[in-house]
Amino acid sequence: MNTRVTLVGKQDCHLCHEAREQVSNVCDELGIGWQELSILDDPGLYDEYWEKIPVVLIDGRIHDYWRVDPRRLRRALSDNRSESSD
């Protein structure tokens, strides 16, 4: 399973916890790999995203930050999947 979605956040962040659940549910449903990175483990991520966490990246591009809309995430991943299979 390829990792297409990255969640950037940190521990003890209630928005990050909510985003983790949304991302996990949508990615599991669609069979899409995802990973989680912490801004506390990477100074570059911290500098880039500390004001926006949680941040959801799809294929390395920002999709959402602060709140995750599962319908929007599902649609973005589904649309992108059909484009890549053409």
C-alpha positions as MATLAB code, in Angstrom:
seq = 'MNTRVTLVGKQDCHLCHEAREQVSNVCDELGIGWQELSILDDPGLYDEYWEKIPVVLIDGRIHDYWRVDPRRLRRALSDNRSESSD';
ca = [
       0.000    0.000    0.000;
       1.500    3.322   -1.066;
       1.554    6.134    1.471;
      -0.314    9.026   -0.116;
      -1.589   10.883    2.924;
       0.530   12.472    5.630;
      -0.870   13.924    8.819;
       1.422   16.471   10.441;
       0.667   17.240   14.078;
       1.887   16.596   17.589;
       0.955   14.696   20.736;
      -1.505   16.255   23.192;
      -3.277   18.259   20.484;
      -7.040   17.719   20.500;
      -7.429   18.829   16.868;
      -4.660   16.411   15.876;
      -6.454   13.594   17.677;
      -9.680   14.351   15.794;
      -7.790   14.613   12.484;
      -6.049   11.278   13.136;
      -9.422    9.550   13.518;
     -10.823   11.147   10.347;
      -7.741   10.404    8.241;
      -7.515    6.840    9.535;
     -11.188    6.136    8.826;
     -11.154    7.557    5.289;
      -7.831    5.994    4.302;
      -8.807    2.603    5.714;
     -12.117    2.766    3.848;
     -10.381    3.561    0.555;
      -7.373    1.274    1.091;
      -4.951    4.195    0.961;
      -1.781    4.293    3.038;
      -1.106    7.157    5.423;
       1.530    8.200    7.892;
       1.759   10.600   10.793;
       4.659   12.945   11.455;
       5.238   15.134   14.504;
       6.423   18.721   14.333;
       8.267   18.016   17.584;
      10.509   15.472   15.837;
      11.431   17.589   12.826;
      12.529   21.237   13.041;
      11.669   21.762    9.358;
       8.101   20.578    9.872;
       7.870   22.709   12.988;
       8.995   25.841   11.155;
       6.626   25.223    8.257;
       3.482   24.020   10.005;
       3.417   24.910   13.725;
       0.641   27.480   13.269;
      -1.509   25.185   11.116;
      -1.503   21.772   12.800;
      -2.990   19.416   12.153;
      -2.057   19.537    8.485;
      -3.124   16.891    5.969;
      -0.938   16.428    2.906;
      -1.966   14.412   -0.121;
       0.975   13.366   -2.264;
       3.073   16.020   -0.508;
       0.664   18.915   -1.092;
      -1.427   20.625    1.585;
      -5.014   19.433    1.442;
      -6.358   20.771    4.756;
      -5.263   22.228    8.046;
      -6.831   22.788   11.480;
      -9.911   20.689   10.694;
     -10.389   17.651    8.463;
     -13.607   17.313    6.507;
     -13.898   13.568    5.835;
     -16.183   14.062    2.806;
     -13.719   16.502    1.237;
     -10.776   14.179    1.966;
     -12.634   11.167    0.550;
     -13.563   13.116   -2.585;
      -9.993   14.369   -3.108;
      -8.561   10.881   -2.737;
     -11.229    9.291   -4.939;
     -10.908   11.938   -7.686;
      -7.138   11.655   -7.651;
      -7.314    7.852   -7.783;
      -9.478    7.901  -10.938;
      -7.176   10.463  -12.589;
      -4.085    8.385  -11.887;
      -5.649    5.252  -13.386;
      -6.375    6.911  -16.767;
];
